[in-house]
């Protein structure tokens, strides 16, 4: 039996204010859900500007454990409220290790798990392997 799923993707710019970036993303998620989206994909690493274009050590301070990441903890209740699935791209820290990860938040707000990107670009404008 075929099933139709409505998907929305968010692509926008972000600044250095994590809380403002989360609020901006939440507004786009609400808008997409109001238009019928069931799965809503925020921009990659929306916690701030996409920083993987250069190699700068200070960005490591912006990584969090996946289940405690501010983007995850802010969007999980919203997913439950709206009944939507939200894959959340984060900069993850686990002990001394760092990952460009994706946390799946289910429509009831539960955290389904984490995916750690395995194909990491390394070239002009994409310095993800450094992180």
Buried (B, 14 or more C-beta within 10 A) or exposed (E): EEEEEEEBEBEEEBEEEBEEBBEBBBEBBBEBBEEEBBBBBBBBBBBBEEBBEEEEEEBEEBBBEBEEBBBBEBBBEBBBEBEBBBBBBBBBBBEEEBBBBBBBBBBEBEBEEBBBBEEBEEEEEEBBEBB
